Amino acid sequence: MTDETKTLLILNPAAGKGKSKKHFETIQSTLEKKFKNLDIKTSEYPGHITEISKDAVTDGCQRIISIGGDGTPFEIINGIYANGIPGHEIELGMIPAGTGNSFLRDFDDVSPEKWLETILKGKTRSVDVVEFTYFKQGNQTKNYYINIMGIGLIADILKLTNEKLKFLGAMGYSAAVLVRLFKGMNNRMKVTIDNQAFELKNSALVISNSKYTGGEMKIAPMADTADGQVDMIVFNEVNRREIITIFANVFKGKHVDHPKVNVFKGSEMEVNAEPQQLLMADGELLGETPMKLKVLPGQLKILA
């Protein structure tokens, strides 16, 4: 049965070292047969996907399908919500073609074939969206994410991966963890979770809406994409030896059993740090603390 819903497909040809473009070529005819009102656009530069998505919302698009990695849905979501919550419902379908594909691991395997089949069936579920503010070049900026935020060490690891170790693919992130650990941590943070404040020093934070990051790292094993909360994982005053031990257990989610790893849940959070800490969300380096966030429960419908 064909579908007349106004649908946009966005291809990120850079994802997966060109793997996304090759996969798109194998499924294009299938998508065009299913979705009779299908428009196809290709990203040409950083930020282009956000621009395309923003324009699509204005034009009344009801469904957006992405082919790319974790950064592609991030850009789409920030286009969808660029002018606030849209006046009409928009479905998001994701066909994974990057190196990590972390968010979709919460629901099933990450084979492109599986997610194409899911999109064709048209079944949806609601997931939370996280709205947050931070500082970029001295100016407060607002963005949205659905997967993970890293503050401090975690963002530093991503920066190292992107700048020096991207050529290693999924293993690049793991290698960056080990390289970055040798520098240790030197910071002080004030954290507020649902109006309850506490202080940390020499710590790193992960704030997750879903379970996985960096591919198969089960960084927040108790996270739920639809519980109206995010999970904050605190790596509290860990030394180099301890963090290596913790990291060895992260793929199975057992790191949270370590006495220096704490887990908190909340719907609103705030982080101030000295010195300011680098911040990333959904695989994108963005800016620095101070940061504030709130969860928008069940805000987004995804094809899953």
GILINQUI-V71273 format. One record per helix or strand of 3 or more residues. SS is the DSSP state (H for helix, E for strand). FROM is the first residue (numbers start at 1). LEN is the number of residues. Records with the same first field share a line. If there is no record, write none. Layout:
BEGIN
SS->FROM-LEN ; FROM-LEN
END
This chain:
BEGIN
E->7-5 ; 38-5 ; 63-6 ; 91-6 ; 124-13 ; 139-7 ; 148-4 ; 188-6 ; 196-6 ; 204-5 ; 230-6 ; 261-6 ; 268-7 ; 278-4 ; 284-20
H->15-20 ; 48-11 ; 70-11 ; 103-4 ; 112-10 ; 153-16 ; 170-12 ; 240-9 ; 250-3 ; 254-4
END
